[in-house]
Amino acid sequence: MIEKKTKYLFLITFAFLLWGCKNIGTSKTIKLAHGLDVNHSVHKALVKMGEDLVQLSNGKLSVEIYPNQQLGTERQIMELLQIGSLDMTKVSAATLENFAPKTKVLGLPYLFRDRAHSFKVFDGPIGQELLNDGKKYWLKGLGFYDAGSRSFYTKEKMVEHPDDLKGQKIRVMPSVTAMEMVRGFGGSPTPISWGELYTSLQQGVVDGAENNPPSFYLSKHYEICKYYSLNEHTFSPDVVIVGTQFWDRLTKEEQNWLQQAVDASVIYQRELWAEAETEALDAIQKSGVQIIRPDKIPFSERTDKLYAKYQSDEKLYAMIQQIRAVN
């Protein structure tokens, strides 16, 4: 009960503080929040998006960015978008699935053959359908950022095979798909917010986590976890999202400017990501982290039961088949 009251107090407070898209004369300042570090490729891409937007709109639109969970967790930020107290965010597809059900397919393990396959899906008609899936929930997607592939990192025991996850508490995002995946591999999924994970690893609340190399590096989790197993179970993207209350207040011309700026930032972010991934792997290895490259087949074979659950949902299962068929 107290937790619910705190949550609503949080939302009401920011409703007054931010009040959505701030108008100053003929210009509009877009409020954008996210949970990542300012050195992350996502933040840098969002900064570029804001700069491009100022140029495209001749100063009529600008962006004010609140990084590092300044305005709350990804879920709290999404709720602020829904009530119109915040305008934009970058959110993990794993968090988005709690608001737009179709997007949970993006978190399925070993759905994509490689990064090129994932980009073809994200940038095509299937991706567009998924970006629009949240409209009925007051959320609209504008583009997919690269979040690389997610892999396991652990404190005490290296992961070379799914059996190595037995008995290990693994932090996951608040995603049903992610929890089912870790259970399927034999681990014990433990949802914890990103901002609390370093301390949770330190104190032994969890034995490990799963994420991409830049996030593992920038979070400094490598200071605690000395094993990184590149089993690359998912290519779950980040998604640039706007609240429909904000979007509907923009003119068609303003919407076009914003979409153009996001499209350009997607290309830029993916370039930055490729560089950041190489740098991160090099840095963590130099810090003493042991990088393991296990056989992925035993992991992939453990996902059959997870996929079988989707057969009862005709639309989602059809989308899975469409994604697999993309060349």
C-alpha positions in Angstrom: 0.0 0.0 0.0 2.8 2.4 0.9 4.7 1.5 -2.3 1.6 2.4 -4.3 1.2 5.7 -2.5 4.9 6.5 -3.1 4.5 5.6 -6.8 1.5 7.9 -7.3 3.2 10.7 -5.3 6.2 10.4 -7.6 4.0 10.7 -10.7 2.0 13.6 -9.4 5.2 15.5 -8.4 6.7 15.2 -11.8 3.4 16.1 -13.5 3.7 19.5 -11.9 7.5 19.8 -12.3 7.7 18.9 -16.0 4.3 19.5 -17.5 5.2 17.9 -20.8 6.3 19.9 -23.8 7.3 23.4 -22.5 6.3 26.3 -24.8 8.5 29.4 -24.8 7.1 31.9 -27.2 7.0 30.1 -30.6 9.5 27.5 -29.5 8.9 24.1 -27.8 11.3 22.4 -25.5 10.9 18.6 -25.5 11.6 16.9 -22.1 13.5 13.6 -22.6 14.6 11.3 -19.8 16.6 8.0 -19.8 18.5 5.8 -17.4 21.9 5.6 -18.9 25.3 7.2 -18.3 26.2 10.3 -20.3 29.1 8.4 -21.9 26.8 5.8 -23.3 26.3 5.8 -27.1 22.5 6.2 -26.5 23.0 9.5 -24.7 25.4 10.8 -27.3 22.9 9.9 -30.1 20.1 11.6 -28.2 22.3 14.7 -27.9 22.9 14.6 -31.6 19.1 14.2 -32.2 18.5 17.3 -30.2 21.1 19.3 -32.2 19.7 18.1 -35.5 16.2 18.9 -34.4 17.1 22.5 -33.6 18.6 22.9 -37.1 15.7 21.1 -38.9 13.1 23.2 -37.1 15.1 26.5 -37.3 15.0 26.7 -33.5 11.3 25.9 -33.1 12.0 22.6 -31.4 14.7 21.7 -28.9 15.4 18.9 -26.5 16.2 18.9 -22.8 17.8 15.6 -21.6 17.7 14.1 -18.1 20.1 11.1 -18.0 21.1 8.7 -15.3 17.6 7.9 -13.9 17.3 11.5 -12.7 13.5 11.2 -13.2 13.1 7.5 -12.2 13.5 4.0 -13.5 12.5 3.1 -17.1 9.1 2.0 -15.9 8.5 5.2 -14.0 9.6 7.2 -17.0 7.2 5.3 -19.2 4.3 6.1 -16.9 5.2 9.8 -16.9 5.0 9.6 -20.7 1.5 8.0 -20.5 0.1 10.7 -18.3 1.7 13.5 -20.4 4.1 14.8 -17.8 7.2 13.8 -19.9 7.6 13.8 -23.7 10.3 11.3 -24.7 12.5 8.5 -23.6 14.8 5.7 -24.6 13.6 2.4 -23.2 14.7 -1.2 -23.4 12.5 -3.4 -25.4 12.3 -5.7 -22.3 10.7 -2.9 -20.4 8.5 -1.8 -23.3 6.9 -5.3 -23.4 5.1 -4.5 -20.2 3.3 -1.7 -22.0 3.1 -2.9 -25.6 2.6 -6.7 -25.5 3.7 -7.5 -29.1 7.2 -6.2 -28.4 8.0 -9.1 -26.1 9.0 -11.1 -29.2 12.1 -8.9 -29.4 13.3 -10.4 -26.2 13.1 -14.0 -27.3 16.5 -15.8 -27.2 18.2 -16.7 -30.4 15.4 -15.3 -32.5 17.8 -13.3 -34.7 20.6 -15.0 -36.6 22.9 -12.1 -36.2 23.0 -8.3 -36.0 22.4 -7.7 -39.7 19.2 -9.9 -39.5 18.0 -7.8 -36.5 18.5 -4.5 -38.2 16.6 -5.8 -41.3 13.7 -6.6 -39.0 13.9 -3.4 -37.0 14.0 -1.1 -40.0 11.4 -2.9 -42.0 7.6 -3.4 -41.9 7.7 -5.7 -38.8 9.7 -3.1 -36.9 7.2 -0.4 -37.9 4.3 -2.6 -36.7 6.1 -3.0 -33.3 6.8 0.7 -33.0 3.1 1.4 -33.4 2.0 -1.3 -31.0 2.0 1.0 -28.0 -0.3 3.6 -29.4 -3.4 2.3 -27.6 -1.3 2.6 -24.4 -0.4 6.3 -25.2 3.1 5.4 -26.4 4.6 5.7 -29.9 7.9 4.3 -31.1 10.1 6.3 -33.4 13.1 4.1 -33.9 15.3 1.3 -32.8 18.8 1.9 -31.3 21.4 -0.9 -31.2 21.8 -2.5 -27.8 24.0 -5.3 -29.1 23.7 -8.8 -27.8 23.1 -9.7 -24.1 25.3 -12.3 -22.4 25.9 -13.5 -18.8 28.4 -12.2 -16.4 29.0 -13.7 -13.0 31.0 -13.3 -9.8 32.2 -16.7 -8.7 31.5 -19.3 -11.4 32.1 -19.0 -15.2 29.2 -20.0 -17.5 30.3 -22.4 -20.2 27.0 -24.3 -20.5 23.4 -23.7 -19.3 24.0 -26.2 -16.5 26.5 -23.7 -15.0 23.6 -21.4 -14.2 21.9 -23.9 -11.9 21.5 -22.4 -8.4 22.7 -19.0 -9.5 20.6 -15.9 -8.9 20.8 -13.8 -12.1 19.5 -10.3 -12.3 17.1 -9.7 -15.2 15.1 -6.7 -16.3 11.4 -6.7 -15.2 10.4 -8.8 -18.2 8.4 -12.0 -18.2 10.3 -13.2 -21.3 13.7 -12.6 -19.7 12.6 -14.4 -16.5 11.3 -17.4 -18.5 14.5 -17.5 -20.5 16.8 -17.6 -17.4 14.6 -20.3 -15.8 14.8 -22.3 -19.0 18.6 -22.1 -18.8 18.4 -23.4 -15.2 19.1 -20.1 -13.4 17.0 -18.2 -10.8 15.9 -14.9 -12.4 15.8 -11.9 -10.0 14.4 -8.6 -11.3 16.3 -5.6 -9.9 16.4 -2.1 -11.2 19.6 -1.1 -13.1 20.5 1.6 -10.6 20.5 -0.9 -7.7 22.5 -3.7 -9.5 26.0 -2.7 -8.5 25.2 -2.8 -4.8 23.2 -6.0 -5.3 26.1 -7.7 -6.8 28.4 -6.4 -4.1 26.2 -7.6 -1.3 25.5 -11.0 -2.9 21.8 -10.4 -3.5 22.5 -11.8 -7.0 25.4 -13.9 -8.3 25.4 -12.3 -11.7 23.5 -10.6 -14.5 23.2 -10.4 -18.2 23.8 -7.5 -20.5 25.8 -6.1 -23.4 29.5 -5.3 -23.3 29.3 -1.4 -23.1 26.7 -1.6 -20.3 28.8 -4.1 -18.4 31.8 -1.8 -18.7 30.2 1.6 -18.1 28.3 0.3 -15.1 31.7 -0.9 -13.6 30.1 -4.2 -12.9 33.4 -5.7 -14.1 34.9 -4.6 -10.8 32.8 -7.3 -9.1 32.1 -9.9 -11.8 35.2 -11.4 -13.3 33.6 -13.9 -15.8 31.8 -12.8 -18.9 30.3 -15.5 -21.1 29.5 -14.3 -24.6 26.6 -16.7 -25.3 24.8 -13.8 -26.9 21.3 -15.0 -26.1 19.3 -11.9 -27.3 19.6 -9.0 -29.6 17.0 -7.0 -27.7 17.1 -3.3 -28.9 16.6 0.0 -27.3 13.5 2.0 -28.5 13.1 5.7 -28.8 9.6 6.5 -27.5 7.3 9.5 -27.4 4.1 9.9 -25.4 1.1 10.2 -27.7 -0.3 13.1 -25.7 2.9 15.0 -26.6 3.0 13.7 -30.2 -0.6 14.7 -30.9 0.2 18.3 -29.8 2.8 18.6 -32.5 1.9 19.8 -36.0 2.5 17.5 -39.0 5.6 19.5 -39.8 7.0 19.2 -36.3 6.3 15.5 -36.3 8.3 15.2 -39.5 11.2 17.2 -38.1 11.3 15.0 -35.0 11.1 11.7 -37.0 13.9 12.9 -39.3 16.1 13.8 -36.3 15.5 10.4 -34.7 16.2 8.5 -38.0 19.5 10.3 -38.3 20.4 9.5 -34.7 19.6 5.8 -35.2 22.4 5.6 -37.9 24.8 7.6 -35.7 24.1 5.6 -32.5 24.7 2.3 -34.3 28.1 3.5 -35.5 29.0 4.6 -32.0 27.7 1.3 -30.6 30.1 -0.7 -32.8 33.0 1.3 -31.5 31.9 1.2 -27.9 31.5 -2.6 -28.0 35.0 -3.2 -29.2 36.4 -0.7 -26.6 34.4 -2.3 -23.8 35.5 -5.8 -24.5 39.2 -4.7 -24.7 38.9 -2.6 -21.4 37.2 -5.4 -19.3 39.7 -7.9 -20.5 42.6 -5.6 -19.5 40.9 -5.2 -16.1 41.2 -9.0 -15.5 37.8 -10.2 -16.6 37.9 -13.7 -18.2 35.9 -13.7 -21.5 34.4 -17.0 -22.3 33.0 -17.9 -25.8 30.8 -20.9 -25.2 29.1 -23.2 -27.7 25.7 -21.5 -28.2 23.9 -24.6 -29.3 23.2 -26.0 -25.8 21.7 -22.6 -24.8 19.6 -22.4 -28.0 18.3 -25.9 -27.4 17.0 -24.9 -24.0 14.6 -22.3 -25.5 12.2 -24.8 -27.2 9.7 -24.8 -24.3 9.7 -21.0 -24.3 8.8 -20.8 -28.0 6.2 -23.5 -27.6 4.3 -21.2 -25.2 3.8 -18.8 -28.1 2.0 -21.3 -30.4 -1.3 -20.6 -28.6 -1.0 -16.9 -29.6 -1.6 -17.0 -33.4 -0.6 -13.4 -34.1 2.6 -13.4 -32.1 3.6 -16.9 -33.4 3.0 -15.7 -36.9 5.3 -12.7 -36.2 8.0 -15.0 -34.9 7.8 -17.0 -38.2 7.9 -13.8 -40.2 11.0 -12.6 -38.4 12.7 -15.9 -38.9 11.9 -15.7 -42.6 13.5 -12.3 -43.2 16.6 -12.7 -45.3 
